[in-house]
Amino acid sequence: MVKTAQLERHYTQDELAELLGVHVITIKRACKRGDLSFYKIGRSVRIPQSAVDDWLARKRVSANA
């Protein structure tokens, strides 16, 4: 059986900010601090879905907080 590689979804900083309903500065700061992993291709920044999932999991607040 041959497995095909699936490409992971990547977002620009603007796309991710819109998707999460936050200001793009919030995303840029998270990238700059190293809280949100990203790829830099030329001048373009791309954030993989797995990095978004990890970042959001760390940001989760428990119900009794």
C-alpha positions in Angstrom: 0.0 0.0 0.0 1.3 3.4 -0.9 0.8 6.3 1.5 0.4 9.7 0.2 1.7 12.7 2.1 -0.9 15.2 3.1 0.2 18.8 3.4 -0.6 20.5 6.6 -2.6 23.8 6.5 -0.5 26.9 6.9 -1.8 30.4 7.7 -0.5 33.9 7.1 -0.5 36.1 10.2 -3.4 38.0 8.8 -5.4 34.9 8.0 -4.8 33.5 11.5 -5.8 36.7 13.2 -9.0 36.8 11.2 -9.7 33.2 11.9 -9.2 33.6 15.7 -10.9 37.0 15.9 -7.8 38.8 17.3 -5.7 41.7 16.1 -2.8 40.8 13.8 -0.5 42.4 16.3 -1.4 39.7 18.8 -0.2 37.0 16.3 2.9 39.0 15.4 3.9 39.3 19.1 3.3 35.6 19.7 5.6 34.8 16.8 8.3 37.3 17.9 8.2 36.0 21.5 8.6 32.4 20.3 5.2 31.4 21.6 3.9 30.5 18.2 6.2 28.6 15.8 6.3 29.6 12.2 8.2 29.3 8.9 9.8 32.2 7.2 9.9 31.9 3.4 11.6 35.0 2.0 9.7 37.8 3.7 6.5 35.7 4.1 5.6 34.1 7.4 3.6 30.9 7.4 2.2 29.3 10.6 1.4 25.6 10.5 -1.9 24.3 11.9 0.0 22.1 14.4 1.7 25.2 15.8 -1.7 26.9 16.2 -3.1 23.9 17.9 -0.2 23.7 20.4 -0.4 27.5 21.1 -4.1 27.4 21.7 -3.7 24.3 24.0 -1.2 26.3 26.1 -3.6 29.2 26.2 -6.5 27.2 27.4 -7.9 28.3 30.8 -9.6 25.7 33.0 -13.2 26.2 34.0 -12.4 26.8 37.7 -9.7 29.4 37.1 
